[in-house]
Amino acid sequence: MKPFGTYEASTQIKKKIQWCHHLPANWFGKQIAQLLRKQVLSEITGPLDLQFDQVKLRCHLKDNVSERGFVFMPWRWDAIERQVMLDVLPPDGVFVDIGANVGIYSAIATTQLNRLGAVLAIEPNPPVFERLKFNLQSTRDGLSEQPRIETIQSGISDKAGNFQLFLDDANLGASSLLGGEKQQRSIDVSCHTLLDVIESQKLSRVDVIKCDIEGAEDRALIPFLMEAPHHLLPHCFIFENNQEQWQGDLLEVLNERNYLQTHQTRLNYIYQLRQPIRFTSKVKKIKNVVPAVT
């Protein structure tokens, strides 16, 4: 791929994105952000290289909802989840990202870790995986403290093997092992269990696991929770709420392994082990930690 900065945004587009980042986190802010987003999307024909503090992303805004959400409404896109991740992830910690998409969570985690820390980002969709690798390498290259980065092109399920990944070409982040009405085509991908992947990377600890795999969260996490040794259990799980698609009772298994639900946001659950870290900041305060585009 061409180096970061090749697709630098124009000054006008940067100003519009900057404006989005300073909008109020309410109905009015959402309406203005949607208007500015529409204007930017009409002006671009390809990717944009955008930097948010130390996070460097080559953003493809027309085929990925997550990228549009983070760029234009960061105060709405998983703001609490990202803040909790930063609160509980120590500088020498390990962050595991299941369904990493293009690596927004992983890139943010990378900027918080020192050379003893590690990020393990897992994504099965080939074109998305290439974007993930580029974003994490670009972000890491600019850091004085460079943690270990591992990217694995694989799905995570309850057993190893080859599975069909059903694709959503309009929103690459919505591709799923479960299929659905929007997914018109599929590809073969290899899958592994989470415990096998973690052990293959010789990780001695895990601090935070984020899991967003479009309804297959129970298949990925329940076997790990039932089989993992205690020292590999993370302090914190952040995962998408897709209960209507789960076949197993993931929440009950978390309770049995001594996890507590500390947050339920618009889309996600956050569970923490033992003594939970309470995060009570209001949305206005959450906005203060959202990086501004430069």
LUMDREN-713155 format. One record per residue (C-alpha): residue in one letter; x, y, z; residue number from 0. Coordinates in steps of 0.02 Angstrom, whole numbers, plus 50000, padded with zeros to 5 digits. Example, Ala and Ser with C-alpha at 12.3 -4.5 7.8 and 13.67 -1.06 7.14 Angstrom:
BEGIN
<site "A" <50615 49775 50390> 0> <site "S" <50684 49947 50357> 1> 
END
This chain:
BEGIN
<site "M" <50000 50000 50000> 0> <site "K" <50051 50180 49973> 1> <site "P" <50121 50263 50130> 2> <site "F" <50010 50354 50254> 3> <site "G" <49982 50532 50198> 4> <site "T" <49963 50489 50015> 5> <site "Y" <49776 50524 50026> 6> <site "E" <49783 50675 50140> 7> <site "A" <49617 50763 50158> 8> <site "S" <49593 50940 50094> 9> <site "T" <49592 51084 50217> 10> <site "Q" <49406 51105 50188> 11> <site "I" <49367 50924 50229> 12> <site "K" <49479 50929 50383> 13> <site "K" <49384 51082 50446> 14> <site "K" <49216 50994 50422> 15> <site "I" <49277 50840 50518> 16> <site "Q" <49350 50952 50654> 17> <site "W" <49180 51036 50669> 18> <site "C" <49097 50867 50689> 19> <site "H" <49212 50828 50835> 20> <site "H" <49158 50984 50927> 21> <site "L" <48971 50964 50905> 22> <site "P" <48861 50933 51058> 23> <site "A" <48819 50752 51095> 24> <site "N" <48632 50774 51067> 25> <site "W" <48498 50774 50931> 26> <site "F" <48557 50940 50861> 27> <site "G" <48737 50882 50852> 28> <site "K" <48685 50722 50762> 29> <site "Q" <48587 50819 50631> 30> <site "I" <48732 50937 50594> 31> <site "A" <48856 50792 50590> 32> <site "Q" <48747 50699 50464> 33> <site "L" <48739 50854 50354> 34> <site "L" <48928 50878 50359> 35> <site "R" <48953 50692 50327> 36> <site "K" <48843 50701 50173> 37> <site "Q" <48944 50848 50107> 38> <site "V" <49111 50760 50134> 39> <site "L" <49052 50598 50055> 40> <site "S" <48995 50693 49901> 41> <site "E" <49167 50773 49883> 42> <site "I" <49276 50617 49894> 43> <site "T" <49304 50473 49774> 44> <site "G" <49429 50368 49873> 45> <site "P" <49505 50347 50045> 46> <site "L" <49562 50484 50163> 47> <site "D" <49717 50476 50273> 48> <site "L" <49662 50551 50438> 49> <site "Q" <49757 50571 50601> 50> <site "F" <49669 50584 50769> 51> <site "D" <49803 50629 50896> 52> <site "Q" <49921 50480 50878> 53> <site "V" <49796 50367 50788> 54> <site "K" <49825 50357 50600> 55> <site "L" <49686 50285 50493> 56> <site "R" <49663 50266 50307> 57> <site "C" <49475 50289 50307> 58> <site "H" <49360 50214 50175> 59> <site "L" <49203 50308 50218> 60> <site "K" <49082 50239 50089> 61> <site "D" <49082 50053 50131> 62> <site "N" <49106 50044 50320> 63> <site "V" <48983 50111 50448> 64> <site "S" <49110 50102 50590> 65> <site "E" <49232 50215 50501> 66> <site "R" <49096 50343 50464> 67> <site "G" <49037 50337 50644> 68> <site "F" <49209 50365 50718> 69> <site "V" <49255 50503 50595> 70> <site "F" <49095 50604 50601> 71> <site "M" <49015 50564 50770> 72> <site "P" <49152 50503 50889> 73> <site "W" <49052 50564 51038> 74> <site "R" <48917 50440 50988> 75> <site "W" <49021 50295 50919> 76> <site "D" <49066 50183 51068> 77> <site "A" <49126 50331 51170> 78> <site "I" <49094 50249 51340> 79> <site "E" <49164 50083 51281> 80> <site "R" <49325 50163 51220> 81> <site "Q" <49344 50261 51381> 82> <site "V" <49322 50105 51488> 83> <site "M" <49450 50014 51382> 84> <site "L" <49576 50153 51414> 85> <site "D" <49535 50155 51600> 86> <site "V" <49568 49970 51627> 87> <site "L" <49710 49941 51502> 88> <site "P" <49880 49962 51588> 89> <site "P" <50030 50026 51489> 90> <site "D" <50105 49850 51485> 91> <site "G" <49937 49766 51456> 92> <site "V" <49866 49652 51322> 93> <site "F" <49716 49700 51215> 94> <site "V" <49628 49567 51110> 95> <site "D" <49513 49629 50972> 96> <site "I" <49396 49496 50899> 97> <site "G" <49314 49559 50740> 98> <site "A" <49439 49702 50734> 99> <site "N" <49366 49776 50575> 100> <site "V" <49490 49910 50516> 101> <site "G" <49567 49925 50689> 102> <site "I" <49492 50080 50769> 103> <site "Y" <49489 50003 50944> 104> <site "S" <49658 49919 50916> 105> <site "A" <49742 50077 50853> 106> <site "I" <49680 50176 51004> 107> <site "A" <49742 50039 51120> 108> <site "T" <49910 50040 51031> 109> <site "T" <49936 50223 51075> 110> <site "Q" <49909 50185 51261> 111> <site "L" <50033 50042 51275> 112> <site "N" <50220 50041 51301> 113> <site "R" <50348 49922 51226> 114> <site "L" <50295 49786 51349> 115> <site "G" <50113 49793 51295> 116> <site "A" <50030 49695 51155> 117> <site "V" <49882 49708 51037> 118> <site "L" <49809 49552 50957> 119> <site "A" <49689 49600 50817> 120> <site "I" <49586 49464 50732> 121> <site "E" <49486 49492 50572> 122> <site "P" <49433 49363 50440> 123> <site "N" <49376 49472 50294> 124> <site "P" <49526 49488 50174> 125> <site "P" <49505 49670 50114> 126> <site "V" <49462 49729 50289> 127> <site "F" <49611 49635 50358> 128> <site "E" <49727 49729 50240> 129> <site "R" <49656 49894 50302> 130> <site "L" <49678 49835 50481> 131> <site "K" <49862 49794 50456> 132> <site "F" <49895 49961 50372> 133> <site "N" <49810 50063 50507> 134> <site "L" <49897 49975 50651> 135> <site "Q" <50068 49985 50569> 136> <site "S" <50044 50169 50525> 137> <site "T" <49992 50209 50703> 138> <site "R" <50132 50108 50781> 139> <site "D" <50266 50185 50669> 140> <site "G" <50231 50356 50742> 141> <site "L" <50249 50305 50925> 142> <site "S" <50403 50322 51033> 143> <site "E" <50344 50171 51134> 144> <site "Q" <50301 50034 51011> 145> <site "P" <50202 49886 51081> 146> <site "R" <50194 49715 51003> 147> <site "I" <50063 49707 50865> 148> <site "E" <49994 49541 50802> 149> <site "T" <49862 49533 50665> 150> <site "I" <49779 49368 50624> 151> <site "Q" <49667 49338 50473> 152> <site "S" <49543 49218 50549> 153> <site "G" <49370 49201 50620> 154> <site "I" <49341 49151 50801> 155> <site "S" <49212 49018 50838> 156> <site "D" <49177 48872 50954> 157> <site "K" <49281 48754 50850> 158> <site "A" <49420 48760 50721> 159> <site "G" <49383 48734 50537> 160> <site "N" <49329 48819 50377> 161> <site "F" <49167 48918 50381> 162> <site "Q" <49067 49031 50266> 163> <site "L" <49085 49217 50299> 164> <site "F" <48932 49307 50231> 165> <site "L" <48976 49478 50162> 166> <site "D" <48887 49644 50163> 167> <site "D" <48970 49748 50026> 168> <site "A" <48883 49907 50083> 169> <site "N" <48951 49889 50259> 170> <site "L" <49105 49778 50269> 171> <site "G" <49100 49780 50458> 172> <site "A" <48932 49689 50456> 173> <site "S" <49001 49530 50378> 174> <site "S" <48954 49380 50483> 175> <site "L" <48974 49193 50505> 176> <site "L" <48787 49182 50533> 177> <site "G" <48728 49258 50370> 178> <site "G" <48574 49365 50351> 179> <site "E" <48460 49450 50228> 180> <site "K" <48585 49586 50182> 181> <site "Q" <48730 49468 50146> 182> <site "Q" <48718 49419 49963> 183> <site "R" <48878 49320 49943> 184> <site "S" <49001 49223 50050> 185> <site "I" <49182 49169 50054> 186> <site "D" <49274 49028 50142> 187> <site "V" <49373 49081 50296> 188> <site "S" <49469 48982 50425> 189> <site "C" <49414 48991 50606> 190> <site "H" <49500 48949 50769> 191> <site "T" <49449 48951 50950> 192> <site "L" <49499 49103 51051> 193> <site "L" <49598 49001 51176> 194> <site "D" <49698 48918 51037> 195> <site "V" <49741 49087 50961> 196> <site "I" <49793 49163 51127> 197> <site "E" <49900 49014 51171> 198> <site "S" <49979 49010 50997> 199> <site "Q" <50035 49189 51026> 200> <site "K" <50112 49138 51193> 201> <site "L" <50018 49272 51290> 202> <site "S" <50035 49253 51477> 203> <site "R" <49897 49377 51517> 204> <site "V" <49749 49467 51439> 205> <site "D" <49680 49630 51506> 206> <site "V" <49537 49679 51389> 207> <site "I" <49442 49579 51258> 208> <site "K" <49329 49670 51136> 209> <site "C" <49215 49560 51030> 210> <site "D" <49103 49620 50889> 211> <site "I" <49064 49480 50768> 212> <site "E" <48884 49511 50718> 213> <site "G" <48791 49383 50823> 214> <site "A" <48925 49251 50848> 215> <site "E" <48992 49324 51011> 216> <site "D" <48926 49177 51112> 217> <site "R" <49017 49051 51000> 218> <site "A" <49181 49145 51023> 219> <site "L" <49172 49186 51208> 220> <site "I" <49080 49045 51297> 221> <site "P" <49209 48908 51258> 222> <site "F" <49348 49027 51311> 223> <site "L" <49262 49070 51474> 224> <site "M" <49233 48886 51513> 225> <site "E" <49407 48824 51467> 226> <site "A" <49532 48965 51494> 227> <site "P" <49646 48958 51646> 228> <site "H" <49615 49095 51771> 229> <site "H" <49773 49193 51726> 230> <site "L" <49709 49217 51548> 231> <site "L" <49540 49286 51599> 232> <site "P" <49536 49472 51557> 233> <site "H" <49485 49605 51679> 234> <site "C" <49360 49673 51553> 235> <site "F" <49249 49610 51411> 236> <site "I" <49171 49732 51287> 237> <site "F" <49052 49646 51167> 238> <site "E" <48906 49683 51054> 239> <site "N" <48732 49644 51118> 240> <site "N" <48660 49520 50993> 241> <site "Q" <48561 49412 51115> 242> <site "E" <48425 49373 50989> 243> <site "Q" <48553 49280 50884> 244> <site "W" <48648 49190 51022> 245> <site "Q" <48625 49005 51047> 246> <site "G" <48710 49001 51218> 247> <site "D" <48682 49104 51374> 248> <site "L" <48839 49209 51369> 249> <site "L" <48784 49326 51508> 250> <site "E" <48754 49181 51629> 251> <site "V" <48923 49105 51591> 252> <site "L" <49004 49273 51627> 253> <site "N" <48914 49280 51794> 254> <site "E" <48973 49105 51836> 255> <site "R" <49153 49157 51804> 256> <site "N" <49137 49303 51926> 257> <site "Y" <49106 49444 51802> 258> <site "L" <48990 49589 51836> 259> <site "Q" <48897 49693 51710> 260> <site "T" <48957 49872 51736> 261> <site "H" <48883 49955 51581> 262> <site "Q" <48751 49927 51449> 263> <site "T" <48763 50054 51310> 264> <site "R" <48661 50078 51152> 265> <site "L" <48745 49930 51066> 266> <site "N" <48861 49844 51188> 267> <site "Y" <48886 49760 51355> 268> <site "I" <49036 49789 51467> 269> <site "Y" <49077 49656 51597> 270> <site "Q" <49220 49670 51722> 271> <site "L" <49303 49542 51833> 272> <site "R" <49300 49554 52022> 273> <site "Q" <49298 49734 52084> 274> <site "P" <49226 49835 51940> 275> <site "I" <49294 50003 51888> 276> <site "R" <49152 50128 51895> 277> <site "F" <49143 50251 51753> 278> <site "T" <49014 50385 51790> 279> <site "S" <49069 50528 51677> 280> <site "K" <48930 50610 51582> 281> <site "V" <48930 50616 51394> 282> <site "K" <48995 50795 51397> 283> <site "K" <49150 50737 51491> 284> <site "I" <49171 50588 51376> 285> <site "K" <49183 50708 51231> 286> <site "N" <49338 50785 51307> 287> <site "V" <49438 50627 51278> 288> <site "V" <49387 50608 51096> 289> <site "P" <49540 50654 50992> 290> <site "A" <49528 50793 50865> 291> <site "V" <49576 50768 50685> 292> <site "T" <49739 50850 50631> 293> 
END
